Amino acid sequence: MTRSKLTGADIKAWREGIGQPRRWLADQLGVSAKTVESWEYGVRTPRGPAMLLLQQLMTQHRPEDQ
């Protein structure tokens, strides 16, 4: 997914699709679970290094791989 098309709903659907809790994603990105929650609900948008790491994780962990 490209940076401009990644929404909070996309993040949540991907995370749930791979069967991981919010805390797991937060740990992978070095942010709080509250930050991940704010992304998923569209309050905030991941930026910079967090966005790059998120995109890498989404490439490495695909729902169909689970």
Distance bins in CASP14 RR format, pairs under 12 A and 6 or more apart:
PFRMAT RR
TARGET T0000
AUTHOR 0000-0000-0000
RMODE 2
METHOD distances of the structure
MODEL  1
1 7 0 0 0 0 1 0 0 0 0 0 0
1 8 0 0 0 0 0 1 0 0 0 0 0
1 9 0 0 0 0 0 1 0 0 0 0 0
1 10 1 0 0 1 0 0 0 0 0 0 0
1 11 0 0 0 0 1 0 0 0 0 0 0
1 13 0 0 0 0 0 1 0 0 0 0 0
1 14 0 0 0 0 1 0 0 0 0 0 0
1 46 0 0 0 0 0 1 0 0 0 0 0
1 51 0 0 0 0 0 1 0 0 0 0 0
1 54 0 0 0 0 1 0 0 0 0 0 0
1 55 1 0 0 1 0 0 0 0 0 0 0
1 56 0 0 0 0 0 1 0 0 0 0 0
1 57 0 0 0 0 0 1 0 0 0 0 0
1 58 1 0 0 1 0 0 0 0 0 0 0
1 59 0 0 0 0 1 0 0 0 0 0 0
1 62 0 0 0 0 0 1 0 0 0 0 0
2 10 0 0 0 0 0 1 0 0 0 0 0
2 51 0 0 0 0 0 1 0 0 0 0 0
2 55 0 0 0 0 1 0 0 0 0 0 0
2 58 0 0 0 0 0 1 0 0 0 0 0
3 10 0 0 0 0 0 1 0 0 0 0 0
3 45 0 0 0 0 1 0 0 0 0 0 0
3 46 0 0 0 0 1 0 0 0 0 0 0
3 47 0 0 0 0 1 0 0 0 0 0 0
3 48 0 0 0 0 1 0 0 0 0 0 0
3 50 0 0 0 0 0 1 0 0 0 0 0
3 51 1 0 0 1 0 0 0 0 0 0 0
3 52 0 0 0 0 1 0 0 0 0 0 0
3 54 0 0 0 0 1 0 0 0 0 0 0
3 55 1 0 0 1 0 0 0 0 0 0 0
3 58 0 0 0 0 0 1 0 0 0 0 0
4 10 0 0 0 0 0 1 0 0 0 0 0
4 45 0 0 0 0 0 1 0 0 0 0 0
4 51 0 0 0 0 0 1 0 0 0 0 0
4 55 0 0 0 0 0 1 0 0 0 0 0
5 11 0 0 0 0 0 1 0 0 0 0 0
5 45 0 0 0 0 0 1 0 0 0 0 0
5 51 0 0 0 0 0 1 0 0 0 0 0
5 55 0 0 0 0 0 1 0 0 0 0 0
5 58 0 0 0 0 0 1 0 0 0 0 0
6 12 0 0 0 0 0 1 0 0 0 0 0
6 13 0 0 0 0 0 1 0 0 0 0 0
6 14 0 0 0 0 1 0 0 0 0 0 0
6 39 0 0 0 0 1 0 0 0 0 0 0
6 40 0 0 0 0 0 1 0 0 0 0 0
6 42 0 0 0 0 0 1 0 0 0 0 0
6 45 0 0 0 0 1 0 0 0 0 0 0
6 46 1 0 0 1 0 0 0 0 0 0 0
6 47 0 0 0 0 0 1 0 0 0 0 0
6 50 0 0 0 0 0 1 0 0 0 0 0
6 51 1 0 0 1 0 0 0 0 0 0 0
6 52 0 0 0 0 0 1 0 0 0 0 0
6 54 1 0 0 1 0 0 0 0 0 0 0
6 55 1 0 0 1 0 0 0 0 0 0 0
6 57 0 0 0 0 0 1 0 0 0 0 0
6 58 0 0 0 0 1 0 0 0 0 0 0
7 13 0 0 0 0 1 0 0 0 0 0 0
7 14 0 0 0 0 0 1 0 0 0 0 0
7 39 0 0 0 0 1 0 0 0 0 0 0
7 40 0 0 0 0 1 0 0 0 0 0 0
7 41 0 0 0 0 0 1 0 0 0 0 0
7 42 1 0 0 1 0 0 0 0 0 0 0
7 45 0 0 0 0 1 0 0 0 0 0 0
7 46 0 0 0 0 0 1 0 0 0 0 0
8 14 0 0 0 0 1 0 0 0 0 0 0
8 15 0 0 0 0 1 0 0 0 0 0 0
8 16 0 0 0 0 0 1 0 0 0 0 0
8 25 0 0 0 0 0 1 0 0 0 0 0
8 36 0 0 0 0 1 0 0 0 0 0 0
8 37 0 0 0 0 0 1 0 0 0 0 0
8 38 0 0 0 0 1 0 0 0 0 0 0
8 39 1 0 1 0 0 0 0 0 0 0 0
8 40 1 0 1 0 0 0 0 0 0 0 0
8 41 1 0 0 1 0 0 0 0 0 0 0
8 42 1 0 1 0 0 0 0 0 0 0 0
8 43 0 0 0 0 1 0 0 0 0 0 0
8 44 0 0 0 0 1 0 0 0 0 0 0
8 45 1 0 0 1 0 0 0 0 0 0 0
8 46 0 0 0 0 1 0 0 0 0 0 0
8 51 0 0 0 0 0 1 0 0 0 0 0
8 54 0 0 0 0 0 1 0 0 0 0 0
9 15 0 0 0 0 0 1 0 0 0 0 0
9 16 0 0 0 0 0 1 0 0 0 0 0
9 39 0 0 0 0 0 1 0 0 0 0 0
9 40 1 0 0 1 0 0 0 0 0 0 0
9 41 0 0 0 0 1 0 0 0 0 0 0
9 42 0 0 0 0 1 0 0 0 0 0 0
10 16 0 0 0 0 0 1 0 0 0 0 0
10 17 0 0 0 0 0 1 0 0 0 0 0
10 39 0 0 0 0 1 0 0 0 0 0 0
10 40 0 0 0 0 1 0 0 0 0 0 0
10 42 0 0 0 0 0 1 0 0 0 0 0
10 45 0 0 0 0 0 1 0 0 0 0 0
10 46 0 0 0 0 0 1 0 0 0 0 0
10 54 0 0 0 0 1 0 0 0 0 0 0
10 55 0 0 0 0 0 1 0 0 0 0 0
10 58 0 0 0 0 1 0 0 0 0 0 0
10 63 0 0 0 0 0 1 0 0 0 0 0
11 17 0 0 0 0 0 1 0 0 0 0 0
11 18 0 0 0 0 0 1 0 0 0 0 0
11 20 0 0 0 0 0 1 0 0 0 0 0
11 22 0 0 0 0 1 0 0 0 0 0 0
11 25 1 0 0 1 0 0 0 0 0 0 0
11 26 0 0 0 0 0 1 0 0 0 0 0
11 29 0 0 0 0 0 1 0 0 0 0 0
11 31 0 0 0 0 0 1 0 0 0 0 0
11 35 0 0 0 0 0 1 0 0 0 0 0
11 36 1 0 0 1 0 0 0 0 0 0 0
11 37 0 0 0 0 0 1 0 0 0 0 0
11 38 0 0 0 0 0 1 0 0 0 0 0
11 39 1 0 1 0 0 0 0 0 0 0 0
11 40 1 0 1 0 0 0 0 0 0 0 0
11 41 0 0 0 0 1 0 0 0 0 0 0
11 42 0 0 0 0 1 0 0 0 0 0 0
11 44 0 0 0 0 0 1 0 0 0 0 0
11 45 0 0 0 0 1 0 0 0 0 0 0
11 46 1 0 0 1 0 0 0 0 0 0 0
11 50 0 0 0 0 0 1 0 0 0 0 0
11 51 0 0 0 0 0 1 0 0 0 0 0
11 54 1 0 0 1 0 0 0 0 0 0 0
11 55 0 0 0 0 0 1 0 0 0 0 0
11 57 0 0 0 0 0 1 0 0 0 0 0
11 58 0 0 0 0 1 0 0 0 0 0 0
12 18 0 0 0 0 0 1 0 0 0 0 0
12 19 0 0 0 0 0 1 0 0 0 0 0
12 20 0 0 0 0 0 1 0 0 0 0 0
12 21 0 0 0 0 0 1 0 0 0 0 0
12 22 0 0 0 0 1 0 0 0 0 0 0
12 25 0 0 0 0 1 0 0 0 0 0 0
12 36 0 0 0 0 1 0 0 0 0 0 0
12 37 0 0 0 0 1 0 0 0 0 0 0
12 38 0 0 0 0 0 1 0 0 0 0 0
12 39 0 0 0 0 1 0 0 0 0 0 0
12 40 1 0 1 0 0 0 0 0 0 0 0
12 41 0 0 0 0 1 0 0 0 0 0 0
12 42 0 0 0 0 1 0 0 0 0 0 0
13 19 0 0 0 0 0 1 0 0 0 0 0
13 40 0 0 0 0 1 0 0 0 0 0 0
13 58 0 0 0 0 0 1 0 0 0 0 0
13 63 0 0 0 0 1 0 0 0 0 0 0
14 20 0 0 0 0 1 0 0 0 0 0 0
14 25 0 0 0 0 1 0 0 0 0 0 0
14 36 0 0 0 0 0 1 0 0 0 0 0
14 39 0 0 0 0 0 1 0 0 0 0 0
14 40 0 0 0 0 0 1 0 0 0 0 0
14 54 0 0 0 0 1 0 0 0 0 0 0
14 55 0 0 0 0 0 1 0 0 0 0 0
14 57 0 0 0 0 1 0 0 0 0 0 0
14 58 1 0 1 0 0 0 0 0 0 0 0
14 59 0 0 0 0 0 1 0 0 0 0 0
14 60 0 0 0 0 0 1 0 0 0 0 0
14 61 0 0 0 0 1 0 0 0 0 0 0
14 62 0 0 0 0 1 0 0 0 0 0 0
14 63 1 0 0 1 0 0 0 0 0 0 0
14 64 0 0 0 0 0 1 0 0 0 0 0
14 65 0 0 0 0 0 1 0 0 0 0 0
14 66 0 0 0 0 0 1 0 0 0 0 0
15 21 1 0 0 1 0 0 0 0 0 0 0
15 22 1 0 0 1 0 0 0 0 0 0 0
15 23 0 0 0 0 0 1 0 0 0 0 0
15 24 1 0 0 1 0 0 0 0 0 0 0
15 25 1 0 1 0 0 0 0 0 0 0 0
15 26 0 0 0 0 0 1 0 0 0 0 0
15 28 0 0 0 0 0 1 0 0 0 0 0
15 29 0 0 0 0 0 1 0 0 0 0 0
15 33 0 0 0 0 0 1 0 0 0 0 0
15 36 1 0 0 1 0 0 0 0 0 0 0
15 37 0 0 0 0 0 1 0 0 0 0 0
15 39 0 0 0 0 1 0 0 0 0 0 0
15 40 1 0 0 1 0 0 0 0 0 0 0
15 54 0 0 0 0 1 0 0 0 0 0 0
15 57 0 0 0 0 1 0 0 0 0 0 0
15 58 0 0 0 0 1 0 0 0 0 0 0
15 61 0 0 0 0 1 0 0 0 0 0 0
15 63 0 0 0 0 1 0 0 0 0 0 0
15 66 0 0 0 0 0 1 0 0 0 0 0
16 22 0 0 0 0 1 0 0 0 0 0 0
16 24 0 0 0 0 0 1 0 0 0 0 0
16 25 0 0 0 0 0 1 0 0 0 0 0
16 40 0 0 0 0 1 0 0 0 0 0 0
16 63 0 0 0 0 1 0 0 0 0 0 0
16 66 0 0 0 0 0 1 0 0 0 0 0
17 25 0 0 0 0 0 1 0 0 0 0 0
17 58 0 0 0 0 0 1 0 0 0 0 0
17 61 0 0 0 0 1 0 0 0 0 0 0
17 62 0 0 0 0 1 0 0 0 0 0 0
17 63 1 0 1 0 0 0 0 0 0 0 0
17 64 0 0 0 0 1 0 0 0 0 0 0
17 65 0 0 0 0 0 1 0 0 0 0 0
17 66 1 0 0 1 0 0 0 0 0 0 0
18 24 0 0 0 0 1 0 0 0 0 0 0
18 25 0 0 0 0 1 0 0 0 0 0 0
18 28 0 0 0 0 0 1 0 0 0 0 0
18 57 0 0 0 0 1 0 0 0 0 0 0
18 58 0 0 0 0 1 0 0 0 0 0 0
18 59 0 0 0 0 0 1 0 0 0 0 0
18 60 0 0 0 0 1 0 0 0 0 0 0
18 61 1 0 1 0 0 0 0 0 0 0 0
18 62 1 0 0 1 0 0 0 0 0 0 0
18 63 1 0 1 0 0 0 0 0 0 0 0
18 64 0 0 0 0 1 0 0 0 0 0 0
18 65 1 0 0 1 0 0 0 0 0 0 0
18 66 1 0 1 0 0 0 0 0 0 0 0
19 25 0 0 0 0 0 1 0 0 0 0 0
19 61 0 0 0 0 1 0 0 0 0 0 0
19 62 0 0 0 0 0 1 0 0 0 0 0
19 63 0 0 0 0 1 0 0 0 0 0 0
19 65 0 0 0 0 0 1 0 0 0 0 0
19 66 1 0 0 1 0 0 0 0 0 0 0
20 26 0 0 0 0 0 1 0 0 0 0 0
20 27 0 0 0 0 1 0 0 0 0 0 0
20 28 0 0 0 0 1 0 0 0 0 0 0
20 29 0 0 0 0 0 1 0 0 0 0 0
20 33 0 0 0 0 0 1 0 0 0 0 0
20 36 0 0 0 0 0 1 0 0 0 0 0
20 57 0 0 0 0 1 0 0 0 0 0 0
20 58 0 0 0 0 0 1 0 0 0 0 0
20 61 1 0 0 1 0 0 0 0 0 0 0
20 63 0 0 0 0 0 1 0 0 0 0 0
20 66 0 0 0 0 1 0 0 0 0 0 0
21 27 0 0 0 0 1 0 0 0 0 0 0
21 28 0 0 0 0 0 1 0 0 0 0 0
21 33 0 0 0 0 1 0 0 0 0 0 0
21 36 0 0 0 0 1 0 0 0 0 0 0
21 37 0 0 0 0 0 1 0 0 0 0 0
21 40 0 0 0 0 0 1 0 0 0 0 0
22 28 0 0 0 0 0 1 0 0 0 0 0
22 29 0 0 0 0 0 1 0 0 0 0 0
22 31 0 0 0 0 0 1 0 0 0 0 0
22 32 0 0 0 0 1 0 0 0 0 0 0
22 33 1 0 1 0 0 0 0 0 0 0 0
22 34 0 0 0 0 1 0 0 0 0 0 0
22 35 0 0 0 0 1 0 0 0 0 0 0
22 36 1 0 1 0 0 0 0 0 0 0 0
22 37 1 0 0 1 0 0 0 0 0 0 0
22 38 0 0 0 0 0 1 0 0 0 0 0
22 39 0 0 0 0 1 0 0 0 0 0 0
22 40 1 0 0 1 0 0 0 0 0 0 0
22 41 0 0 0 0 0 1 0 0 0 0 0
23 29 0 0 0 0 0 1 0 0 0 0 0
23 30 0 0 0 0 0 1 0 0 0 0 0
23 31 0 0 0 0 0 1 0 0 0 0 0
23 32 0 0 0 0 1 0 0 0 0 0 0
23 33 1 0 1 0 0 0 0 0 0 0 0
23 34 0 0 0 0 0 1 0 0 0 0 0
23 35 0 0 0 0 0 1 0 0 0 0 0
23 36 0 0 0 0 1 0 0 0 0 0 0
23 37 0 0 0 0 0 1 0 0 0 0 0
24 30 0 0 0 0 0 1 0 0 0 0 0
24 31 0 0 0 0 0 1 0 0 0 0 0
24 33 0 0 0 0 1 0 0 0 0 0 0
24 36 0 0 0 0 1 0 0 0 0 0 0
24 57 0 0 0 0 1 0 0 0 0 0 0
24 61 0 0 0 0 1 0 0 0 0 0 0
25 31 0 0 0 0 1 0 0 0 0 0 0
25 32 0 0 0 0 0 1 0 0 0 0 0
25 33 0 0 0 0 1 0 0 0 0 0 0
25 34 0 0 0 0 0 1 0 0 0 0 0
25 35 0 0 0 0 1 0 0 0 0 0 0
25 36 1 0 1 0 0 0 0 0 0 0 0
25 37 0 0 0 0 1 0 0 0 0 0 0
25 39 0 0 0 0 1 0 0 0 0 0 0
25 40 0 0 0 0 1 0 0 0 0 0 0
25 46 0 0 0 0 0 1 0 0 0 0 0
25 50 0 0 0 0 0 1 0 0 0 0 0
25 53 0 0 0 0 1 0 0 0 0 0 0
25 54 0 0 0 0 1 0 0 0 0 0 0
25 57 1 0 0 1 0 0 0 0 0 0 0
25 58 0 0 0 0 0 1 0 0 0 0 0
25 61 0 0 0 0 1 0 0 0 0 0 0
26 32 1 0 1 0 0 0 0 0 0 0 0
26 33 1 0 1 0 0 0 0 0 0 0 0
26 34 0 0 0 0 1 0 0 0 0 0 0
26 35 1 0 0 1 0 0 0 0 0 0 0
26 36 1 0 1 0 0 0 0 0 0 0 0
26 37 0 0 0 0 1 0 0 0 0 0 0
26 38 0 0 0 0 0 1 0 0 0 0 0
26 39 0 0 0 0 0 1 0 0 0 0 0
26 40 0 0 0 0 0 1 0 0 0 0 0
26 46 0 0 0 0 0 1 0 0 0 0 0
26 50 0 0 0 0 0 1 0 0 0 0 0
26 53 0 0 0 0 0 1 0 0 0 0 0
26 54 0 0 0 0 0 1 0 0 0 0 0
26 57 0 0 0 0 0 1 0 0 0 0 0
27 33 0 0 0 0 1 0 0 0 0 0 0
27 35 0 0 0 0 0 1 0 0 0 0 0
27 36 0 0 0 0 1 0 0 0 0 0 0
27 53 0 0 0 0 0 1 0 0 0 0 0
27 57 0 0 0 0 0 1 0 0 0 0 0
28 36 0 0 0 0 1 0 0 0 0 0 0
28 50 0 0 0 0 0 1 0 0 0 0 0
28 53 1 0 0 1 0 0 0 0 0 0 0
28 54 0 0 0 0 1 0 0 0 0 0 0
28 56 0 0 0 0 1 0 0 0 0 0 0
28 57 1 0 1 0 0 0 0 0 0 0 0
28 58 0 0 0 0 0 1 0 0 0 0 0
28 60 0 0 0 0 1 0 0 0 0 0 0
28 61 0 0 0 0 1 0 0 0 0 0 0
29 35 0 0 0 0 1 0 0 0 0 0 0
29 36 1 0 0 1 0 0 0 0 0 0 0
29 39 0 0 0 0 1 0 0 0 0 0 0
29 46 1 0 0 1 0 0 0 0 0 0 0
29 47 0 0 0 0 0 1 0 0 0 0 0
29 48 0 0 0 0 0 1 0 0 0 0 0
29 49 0 0 0 0 1 0 0 0 0 0 0
29 50 1 0 1 0 0 0 0 0 0 0 0
29 51 0 0 0 0 1 0 0 0 0 0 0
29 52 0 0 0 0 1 0 0 0 0 0 0
29 53 1 0 1 0 0 0 0 0 0 0 0
29 54 1 0 0 1 0 0 0 0 0 0 0
29 55 0 0 0 0 0 1 0 0 0 0 0
29 56 0 0 0 0 0 1 0 0 0 0 0
29 57 1 0 0 1 0 0 0 0 0 0 0
29 58 0 0 0 0 0 1 0 0 0 0 0
30 36 0 0 0 0 1 0 0 0 0 0 0
30 46 0 0 0 0 0 1 0 0 0 0 0
30 49 0 0 0 0 1 0 0 0 0 0 0
30 50 1 0 0 1 0 0 0 0 0 0 0
30 53 0 0 0 0 1 0 0 0 0 0 0
30 54 0 0 0 0 0 1 0 0 0 0 0
30 57 0 0 0 0 0 1 0 0 0 0 0
31 37 0 0 0 0 0 1 0 0 0 0 0
31 38 0 0 0 0 1 0 0 0 0 0 0
31 39 0 0 0 0 1 0 0 0 0 0 0
31 44 0 0 0 0 0 1 0 0 0 0 0
31 46 0 0 0 0 1 0 0 0 0 0 0
31 47 0 0 0 0 0 1 0 0 0 0 0
31 48 0 0 0 0 0 1 0 0 0 0 0
31 49 0 0 0 0 1 0 0 0 0 0 0
31 50 1 0 0 1 0 0 0 0 0 0 0
31 51 0 0 0 0 0 1 0 0 0 0 0
31 53 0 0 0 0 1 0 0 0 0 0 0
31 54 0 0 0 0 1 0 0 0 0 0 0
32 38 0 0 0 0 1 0 0 0 0 0 0
32 39 0 0 0 0 0 1 0 0 0 0 0
32 44 0 0 0 0 0 1 0 0 0 0 0
32 50 0 0 0 0 0 1 0 0 0 0 0
33 39 0 0 0 0 0 1 0 0 0 0 0
33 40 0 0 0 0 0 1 0 0 0 0 0
34 40 0 0 0 0 0 1 0 0 0 0 0
34 41 0 0 0 0 0 1 0 0 0 0 0
34 43 0 0 0 0 1 0 0 0 0 0 0
34 44 0 0 0 0 1 0 0 0 0 0 0
35 41 0 0 0 0 0 1 0 0 0 0 0
35 42 0 0 0 0 0 1 0 0 0 0 0
35 43 0 0 0 0 1 0 0 0 0 0 0
35 44 1 0 0 1 0 0 0 0 0 0 0
35 45 0 0 0 0 0 1 0 0 0 0 0
35 46 0 0 0 0 1 0 0 0 0 0 0
35 47 0 0 0 0 0 1 0 0 0 0 0
35 50 0 0 0 0 1 0 0 0 0 0 0
35 54 0 0 0 0 0 1 0 0 0 0 0
36 42 0 0 0 0 0 1 0 0 0 0 0
36 43 0 0 0 0 0 1 0 0 0 0 0
36 44 0 0 0 0 1 0 0 0 0 0 0
36 46 0 0 0 0 1 0 0 0 0 0 0
36 50 0 0 0 0 1 0 0 0 0 0 0
36 53 0 0 0 0 0 1 0 0 0 0 0
36 54 0 0 0 0 1 0 0 0 0 0 0
36 57 0 0 0 0 0 1 0 0 0 0 0
37 43 0 0 0 0 1 0 0 0 0 0 0
37 44 0 0 0 0 1 0 0 0 0 0 0
38 44 1 0 1 0 0 0 0 0 0 0 0
38 45 0 0 0 0 1 0 0 0 0 0 0
38 46 0 0 0 0 1 0 0 0 0 0 0
38 50 0 0 0 0 0 1 0 0 0 0 0
39 45 1 0 0 1 0 0 0 0 0 0 0
39 46 1 0 1 0 0 0 0 0 0 0 0
39 47 0 0 0 0 1 0 0 0 0 0 0
39 50 0 0 0 0 1 0 0 0 0 0 0
39 51 0 0 0 0 1 0 0 0 0 0 0
39 54 0 0 0 0 1 0 0 0 0 0 0
40 46 0 0 0 0 0 1 0 0 0 0 0
40 54 0 0 0 0 0 1 0 0 0 0 0
44 50 0 0 0 0 0 1 0 0 0 0 0
44 51 0 0 0 0 0 1 0 0 0 0 0
45 51 0 0 0 0 1 0 0 0 0 0 0
45 54 0 0 0 0 0 1 0 0 0 0 0
46 52 0 0 0 0 1 0 0 0 0 0 0
46 53 0 0 0 0 1 0 0 0 0 0 0
46 54 1 0 1 0 0 0 0 0 0 0 0
46 55 0 0 0 0 1 0 0 0 0 0 0
46 57 0 0 0 0 0 1 0 0 0 0 0
46 58 0 0 0 0 0 1 0 0 0 0 0
47 53 0 0 0 0 0 1 0 0 0 0 0
47 54 0 0 0 0 0 1 0 0 0 0 0
47 55 0 0 0 0 0 1 0 0 0 0 0
48 54 0 0 0 0 1 0 0 0 0 0 0
48 55 0 0 0 0 0 1 0 0 0 0 0
49 55 0 0 0 0 0 1 0 0 0 0 0
49 56 0 0 0 0 0 1 0 0 0 0 0
50 56 0 0 0 0 0 1 0 0 0 0 0
50 57 0 0 0 0 0 1 0 0 0 0 0
51 57 0 0 0 0 0 1 0 0 0 0 0
51 58 0 0 0 0 0 1 0 0 0 0 0
52 58 0 0 0 0 0 1 0 0 0 0 0
52 59 0 0 0 0 0 1 0 0 0 0 0
53 59 0 0 0 0 0 1 0 0 0 0 0
53 60 0 0 0 0 0 1 0 0 0 0 0
53 61 0 0 0 0 0 1 0 0 0 0 0
54 60 0 0 0 0 0 1 0 0 0 0 0
54 61 0 0 0 0 0 1 0 0 0 0 0
55 61 0 0 0 0 0 1 0 0 0 0 0
57 65 0 0 0 0 0 1 0 0 0 0 0
58 65 0 0 0 0 0 1 0 0 0 0 0
59 65 0 0 0 0 0 1 0 0 0 0 0
60 66 0 0 0 0 0 1 0 0 0 0 0
END
